[in-house]
Amino acid sequence: MPTESPYTVAIVVDPGFGPRLRDLAATCHVWAVDSPVNAKAAQELRASDGEYSLDKGVTMFRATAGASAEQLCAEIVGTVEEHHGESSHVPPVGRLRVYGAHLTPDLQAELARYGFTEVTNMTDGFLARSRSAA
């Protein structure tokens, strides 16, 4: 599958997302919360595919104990920006596909800090776009 345009990165804060990681990682790079289900799927993907890049693949991140899905998403956005933003990737990330979280005022404010001001709800999360990528 081709990489999405504009440059898209997914954030998965759903600890049970696992089996869906393969299809998602084929279209964009995925940052997934570390859970037994997600870690198993990521290991299987790496063993079978072996390809890892800033354009596709999976990076696992640890959850802060007791944090809600929305708090986890807000915590990881800065790291995603650090690895996929203007100073790290050409073109910079223009869309975030978020799975397992709903938009809250605090999360919306954190996304806006990094220029993601246009949000569309999805069944299991939301899509955030920067003005420059919309």
BAGUFI-342038 format. One line per field, with one value per residue (C-alpha): residue in one letter; x, y negated, z negated. Coordinates in steps of 0.2 Angstrom, whole numbers, m for minus. Layout:
! residues N
resn (a;...);
xx (X;...);
yy (Y;...);
zz (Z;...);
END
This chain:
! residues 134
resn (m;p;t;e;s;p;y;t;v;a;i;v;v;d;p;g;f;g;p;r;l;r;d;l;a;a;t;c;h;v;w;a;v;d;s;p;v;n;a;k;a;a;q;e;l;r;a;s;d;g;e;y;s;l;d;k;g;v;t;m;f;r;a;t;a;g;a;s;a;e;q;l;c;a;e;i;v;g;t;v;e;e;h;h;g;e;s;s;h;v;p;p;v;g;r;l;r;v;y;g;a;h;l;t;p;d;l;q;a;e;l;a;r;y;g;f;t;e;v;t;n;m;t;d;g;f;l;a;r;s;r;s;a;a);
xx (0;6;10;m4;m3;m1;11;1;6;m6;m7;m15;m19;m31;m22;m33;m29;m16;m23;m27;m9;m3;m15;m12;7;6;m1;8;20;11;15;5;3;13;1;2;m9;m1;17;13;6;21;33;24;24;42;46;36;39;55;53;54;55;47;35;28;30;27;35;29;27;24;8;9;0;m17;m18;m34;m32;m34;m20;m9;m12;m8;8;14;10;26;36;28;31;49;51;40;38;47;64;64;55;51;37;32;17;1;m11;m13;m25;m29;m37;m44;m46;m60;m56;m57;m53;m36;m31;m38;m26;m11;m14;m16;1;8;m3;m17;m32;m44;m52;m64;m72;m70;m80;m65;m55;m52;m42;m32;m25;m14;m20;m5;m10;m29);
yy (0;m18;m30;m42;m60;m72;m64;m55;m47;m37;m37;m21;m22;m8;7;20;13;26;36;20;14;23;14;m3;m2;2;m15;m26;m26;m21;m25;m12;m11;4;17;36;37;22;28;46;38;27;41;52;37;34;53;55;38;32;15;0;m18;m35;m32;m15;m3;m3;m12;m7;m19;m16;m21;m32;m23;m28;m40;m40;m37;m56;m60;m47;m54;m72;m65;m57;m71;m81;m65;m62;m80;m78;m63;m67;m86;m100;m98;m79;m74;m82;m84;m86;m77;m85;m73;m63;m48;m44;m28;m24;m42;m56;m74;m83;m102;m98;m86;m99;m112;m101;m96;m115;m118;m108;m116;m102;m113;m104;m89;m76;m62;m44;m29;m24;m40;m56;m63;m79;m90;m105;m120;m118;m100;m102);
zz (0;4;m10;m13;m6;m15;m26;m40;m56;m67;m86;m93;m112;m111;m120;m111;m93;m89;m74;m65;m66;m51;m39;m47;m47;m28;m25;m38;m53;m69;m87;m97;m116;m123;m128;m127;m112;m103;m107;m100;m84;m82;m84;m71;m59;m61;m60;m44;m35;m43;m35;m46;m42;m46;m33;m38;m53;m71;m86;m103;m118;m136;m144;m160;m174;m177;m162;m151;m132;m129;m141;m133;m116;m123;m130;m114;m102;m106;m103;m87;m82;m87;m75;m61;m61;m52;m60;m56;m41;m23;m22;m40;m47;m41;m48;m63;m63;m82;m87;m104;m110;m109;m108;m124;m127;m134;m120;m107;m115;m114;m96;m92;m100;m86;m72;m71;m72;m60;m68;m61;m72;m66;m74;m84;m86;m75;m61;m65;m51;m51;m41;m29;m25;m24);
END
